[in-house]
Amino acid sequence: MKIKDRLALYFTLISTVMLLGVLVVVYFTFLKFTEQEFFARLTDRTMVTAKLYLEADEISSDSLNKVRTQYFEKLNSEVLRIYDAKNTATFIGDDQQYWTERTIDEVREKKKIQFRDGDRQVVGIYYKDNQGDFVILASAIDKGTITRVQKLLKIMIGVFIVILICLLLTARWIAKRILLPLDEFIAEVKLIKSNNLHFRVKEGENQDEIALLASNFNNLIAHLEHAFVLQKTFVANASHELRTPITRMVIGAEIALSQERPAEDYKKSLTGVLDDAEKLENIIASLLSLAEADLEYTTTTLENVRIDELLWQIQEQWKQKLPENQLFVEFGELAEDADRLIIPANPTLLQIAIDNIISNGFKFSDHQPVTCKLELRADGIHLDISDQGPGISKTQQQHIFQPFYTSSVKEAHKGNGMGLYMAYKIIGLYHGNITIKSQKGIGTTFQIRFE
């Protein structure tokens, strides 16, 4: 059974039980009230009979019966008796005993009694008079109350059935209304496939359990997306970052082995291979650290990195790697306090992030100069990396940091779409943010900010 059906059923059952309880209380309260009211009428009947027959000594019995018949409203199936000290019916012209001596004696003992005898209601009083001690008993059937109670019961049953149906329909509507966000959530979850793990369900504005469920689900999908993308990105990242040192190692080894050389040349070549191997080891370790950071299994080892020294190091490496690519490093206003230039980060990962942006600038500008401008402001470190490429449109800027996104149609510019995504992830990992400022035909500036 669906949740909405269970909610509607539970709501209806609880409401029905409460309604039934209210109707039962009303029914029996009304029944008790009318019963007591009729007992009061019978009591008045006995008191008036006592006054009429026992106090009016000068009036004859026949005259009293005539007055009683003419002016007393006779109750349904009414029986009225006055019993003397010998428990014999007297005065009212009907000398049938009707009630047993046991009942009459009970009235004498208790002075007043009232009870039900089937449909009949009976009231008895003990009356002491100058003529003697008497017991007056009055009995009648309250037909009017029985009729009203029967009608009330029919009305209550009808009202109960109508309200039950209304409750069921209302409960169904309320449950459907309350669970509408859950239905929307389920519909959106069905849209998530392996090829669109970036999709997120709507969390809604209400701070309720469904919104919390959607938020936790989005967090889960984010982790799954990282894990899923990681399988593809690690190979792409490795290819992106490992190509240069491996190529240098292969070329160095081939040159060294191409002909006989002095021992000093072999030593120099092996030293270069060893340097490249160390760099390769650092890059692999950093890539693994990035993967672990993405999945939050562990944290990367942080060091105090001087951003200005890192830029000089990157510039020097570009000169050695590809001298035709000119990287200019400029400094704006820098504080005398060198500690403000320090960023807690993994130096290799941070270098990979900046290198990816610089490499992107060289590629899309067809190897025109790229400028890195560093300055300190009140809100932190500002690093702007500018190229002279064709620029990036507003539409492309919205997707530029997504994994595997490539926007260029030129074969020379095509990549695996991982460089900027990787840079974005690393910079965010160290509490920085990166934005784009670009104009068509003028160039693009990546603005990196560290607090």
WODA-V591304 format. One line per field, one symbol per residue. ss: DSSP state (H for helix, E for strand, - for the rest). phi: phi as a letter, one per 30 degrees, with the letter a starting at -180 (. if undefined). A space follows every 50 residues. Layout:
ss=???
phi=???
This chain:
ss=--HHHHHHHHHHHHHHHHHHHHHHHHHHHHHHHHHHHHHHHHHHHHHHHH HHHHH-----HHHHHHHHHHH-------EEEEE-----EE---------- HHHHHHHHHH-EEEEEE--EEEEEEEEEE--EEEEEEEEEE-HHHHHHHH HHHHHHHHHHHHHHHHHHHHHHHHHHHH-HHHHHHHHHHH---------- --------HHHHHHHHHHHHHHHHHHHHHHHHHHHHHHHHHHHHHHHHHH HHHHHHH-----HHHHHHHHHHHHHHHHHHHHHHHHHHHHHHHHH----- --EEEEHHHHHHHHHHHHHHH-----EEEEE------HHHHEEEE-HHHH HHHHHHHHHHHHHH-----EEEEEEEE--EEEEEEE-------HHHH--- ----------HHH-----HHHHHHHHHHH--EEEEEEEE---EEEEEEEE -
phi=.dddddddddddddddddddddddddddddddddddddeddddedddddd ddcccdddcddddddddeddcdddddhdbbbccddcicdaidibcddicd dddddddddciabbacbiddcbbbbcbcbddkcbbcbbbacddddedddd deddddddddddddddddddddddddddceedddddddddddbdcbdddb dddicddcdddddddddddddddddddddeddddddddddccdddddddd ddddddcdadbdeddddddddddddddddddddddddddddddedidacd dcbdcddddddddddddddddbeddccccbbddcddddddccbdaddddd ddddddddddddddchidebccccacbdckdcbcccbcddibdeddddcd cddidbcdcdddcdbcicdddddddddddcicbbbbbbbdickbbcccbb d
